[in-house]
């Protein structure tokens, strides 16, 4: 009798609201095929360090079907950089008789998966996820739609409630790595100024725009800034988070910007740093549905003995589809914003970006226009 396949699935890198739905898709499809399915706790560390591997085959994980979070946890372990890591990986593959490894992750995780297959011929499948939305080829990265929704909601509530009430400037510092996809989503919630990391900005331009927007709004303003934002003359500080991929990340650039706004304009300026909050919480419908389908597609590639593949999302005729492509496409860093998606003069995303975001989160109204009209009347402005 032919042996049925054994599969191991793991998460790598940052948290994403799509992780559990994708895991559910993997596990449910594997169980339907009567495969044995293992879960690696803590990402690649489960295979190359003192991580734990659990048998998911008989475990009821129905509860994660539509839930955020990461049941299998995650880490930023780079298996290629661990001394003896490749040999340890091969030992685990042999021990558990694995026919395929499914790695769910962003650019670093998928780059590692690509190298493991290309350089060491390991049976790896890559499934995308990242709130940064900076992966090549795929129309969007799972987890980004949910994070974008929460970013817009946070910006709208901060502007309409907190900033308006106290006549303040608020700076919201967001994730996004070296891309501004997530930061720009705050524009849907009415953020007045967006500062993504793709370009260096002049502090004078920002200060001038803050003054203009603050006065035009009726003495309140909201700024959305990427944690990796580059503003000439001010800096964030290096993160202390361990990173096996050699990334040097910055944070708290908002503190330096806050000081400059207050000293130059005399405006009370507060900071909100949601960070992991935007990666948390239950996913929206699109991330749930795509997560399930991605996980199922990953298992099907192993069934068809097509390892060395990644599953990407395509969009045509207002419909999302999945497609298998070579992991080689993920050997390099992915997609950032360009000039067609962001206007550096107005410091706002373009219509092209907003139309793109609309395909992911729909026509949800984050701004309460009737309340805004009432606020203008209170301030003595009827229009």
C-alpha angles and dihedrals in degrees: 000000000000114000114245117235128270120213134186122201127194141170124232134193127353130009117268130183089231097060100091095043089051091049088050090053091051095046097043093050093045091051092048089056090046091243122150111248125200128188124215111217112219101011123265088352088076089067105034106028135031094301127138130248118201133191109242096177097100098022116111105229097163089123092070094055095102100013134110124227131066116273091189093047119219145233141191093241115147107209092199093057095049110099106253090002096138092052090049090051091051091048092053092047089053094043094052094034090233119192092185144010116211113202116192110198156104132271098307095044093048092045089055090047090051092051093046090056099039099041101030103023093234117165099250132160122191125213117187129235135148136132086220090072090207101129123123125246099003115106089228137351114246111251093035096090092055094044090047090051092052092044092054091045092050092049092049095049093045093050099042097040115021103027094042095045096051100030090238143143113240125198117200112197113204143188122248106124108224094339130080100212094112097039091053091056087074087073088074087062092051101263105171098210128028121195112189124182099240095088136033112246132207115243091217091057091051094048091049092049092048090055092048095048094042092055095041092052093050099263105321136088142174127212124193113203132181115234087234094050116144114218117170110247100015133074142190122222130258117266118240094215113127111245123188091193096061097247115156107208130191131210142177097041083142090071092060092044091049091055093050095048092049095045096044101036103023091229122145104246126191132189132223117189108184096166107150091021089075089055093048137074131053117321124244119251096269094055091048095050096042091045092056092047094046092053092049092048091052091056091046090056089055090047088054091046091241101138118158088060135116125204116232134185122240129190126208135147089008092300133111120225136176128235135181117232135171116279086228088084088069096056088099138045117278144222129336130176118281135197092275090062102040134042108213093193096057092029090227134116116258128246088260091062093044092050089051092051090049090062088059105041103017130219097322111159108227095170119069099221095185091054090048090055090051091050090053091052090051088054090050095254113122098182 
